[in-house]
């Protein structure tokens, strides 16, 4: 079960981008060339990064032993990259980045918490609170944007609405899970979508405000 295009986008964010960050420290030109090439290739052929990683895992006879949905969720909770970093020194932007990382970190803990009902319920409360805090941070960024940047404000508003939509989907998935606790994978997948939406907020703020 899964979503190939989502997995591919997450692989770019949590596997490929951090690796390129490391390469950039040794060979900035090669890293930037690879980053642009992968970005262009993924845009042209959505799912390419997933097919690449899947092929490598199959070659190593590991694909059937890896739960892709759970693995990406765990990685998404602990991995950051230069592409998701907002290079603004103002407290508003620093807070936004921290709040986004905090939410992803809690989401990434779901596989470890889901089997203990009490722990999982506490984790759900933390996620709900982190979502609210992140949305407040996004609203502050939008409020502080200059009046002349109405186009950028609208883009960020639209991104926020999309994030809220996936937050509601995540909430509905949790309700379904508590009616049938065999639906772990649905929860993992929905959490991965929410991590992806969080990453898109960071990318959008970086694009429109930096």
Secondary structure, DSSP 8 states (H G I E B T S, - for coil): ---HHHHHHHHIIIIIHHHHHHHHHH-HHHHHHHHHHHHHHHHHSTTHHHHHHHHHHHHTT-GGG--HHHHHHHHHHH---GGG-----SHHHHHHHHHHHHHHHHHHTHHHHTTSHHHHHHHHHHHHHHHHHHHHHHHHHHHHS-GGGHHHHHHHHHHHHHHHHHHHHHHHHHHHHHH-TT-HHHHHHHHHHHHHHHHHHHHHHHHHH-
